[in-house]
Every structure is written in C-alpha cells, then in structure tokens.
Amino acid sequence: MKTCTTAEASQSLESLCDAAIAGRSIGIMHNGQVVKLEPVSEGDLDYLNREYGLTDDEVDTAIRKLKDTGEKAIEDGTTVPFAL
C-alpha cells in the first residue's frame, strides 16, 4: 500500500485517484489513522443514491462526465494513464 500524509495527498490527489482507479492500494494518513482511497464501482449505484441523493440518471451522467474528463486530460497531456 502506498501511504502518504494529507498534505502530500493534496499535492498529488489526481495521480493518487488515477492510481486507485488502476487498482493500486492507496492510504492517506489522517489523525493517526489510514484512510483508504478506492473507487466506487459503477455497480454500487445504491451508495451514490443514498449518500448524495442522486437519481440513477444523475449517477449515469456523473460517471460519463468523469470518464470524459479523464479521457480529455489524457489526450491534453495534463495527466497520464497509470500503469503498474
């Protein structure tokens, strides 16, 4: 598991998110505890509905926009895909 402080995480949050999406185990130390950073699967729509009060259509739209944003960032060279 890659572990970093909250200060380090704030400086490299995008790359940490990319790593977590790629399947790498990421932990962020906060108040003496490790908080795990992991993606929410598309199949876990109930979580998104409960946590954020989104409808299924809103969840689908959000997922599509996140994917599009990530793909555009890769195309623009502002980020790169993470490879293990």
C-alpha positions in Angstrom: 0.0 0.0 0.0 1.3 3.4 -0.9 0.7 5.7 2.1 1.0 9.5 2.3 0.0 12.4 4.5 -2.9 14.6 3.8 -0.5 17.4 2.8 1.2 15.1 0.3 -2.2 13.8 -0.9 -3.5 17.3 -1.6 -0.5 18.0 -3.8 -1.0 14.8 -5.8 -4.6 14.0 -5.5 -5.2 13.5 -9.2 -2.4 11.0 -9.6 -3.5 9.2 -6.4 -7.0 8.9 -7.8 -5.6 7.6 -11.1 -3.6 5.0 -9.1 -6.6 3.9 -7.1 -8.7 3.6 -10.2 -5.9 1.4 -11.7 -6.2 -0.9 -8.7 -3.2 0.3 -6.6 -3.8 0.4 -2.9 -3.7 4.0 -1.6 -3.8 5.1 2.0 -3.9 8.6 3.4 -2.8 9.3 7.0 -5.2 11.5 8.9 -5.3 12.0 12.6 -3.3 8.9 13.2 -5.4 6.6 11.0 -5.0 5.4 7.5 -8.0 6.3 5.2 -8.2 4.1 2.1 -8.8 5.7 -1.2 -10.7 3.5 -3.6 -13.1 3.9 -6.5 -16.8 3.2 -6.1 -17.8 0.7 -8.7 -20.4 1.6 -11.2 -22.5 -1.3 -9.9 -22.7 0.4 -6.5 -25.3 2.9 -7.5 -27.2 2.4 -4.3 -24.3 4.0 -2.4 -24.4 7.1 -4.7 -28.2 7.3 -4.4 -28.1 7.1 -0.6 -25.0 9.2 0.0 -25.7 12.0 -2.4 -29.4 11.7 -3.1 -28.8 11.2 -6.8 -31.2 9.5 -9.2 -29.9 6.7 -11.4 -29.9 9.0 -14.4 -27.9 11.6 -12.5 -25.4 8.9 -11.4 -25.0 7.8 -15.0 -24.5 11.4 -16.2 -21.9 11.9 -13.4 -20.0 8.7 -14.3 -20.0 9.6 -18.0 -18.7 13.2 -17.3 -15.9 11.8 -15.0 -14.8 9.4 -17.7 -14.9 12.1 -20.4 -12.9 14.5 -18.2 -10.3 11.8 -17.5 -10.0 10.9 -21.2 -9.7 14.6 -22.2 -7.0 15.1 -19.6 -5.0 12.2 -21.0 -5.5 13.5 -24.6 -4.4 17.0 -23.5 -1.4 15.6 -21.7 -2.4 17.1 -18.3 -2.4 13.6 -16.9 -1.2 10.2 -18.0 -2.8 6.8 -17.5 -1.4 5.0 -14.5 0.3 1.6 -15.3 1.5 -0.8 -12.6 
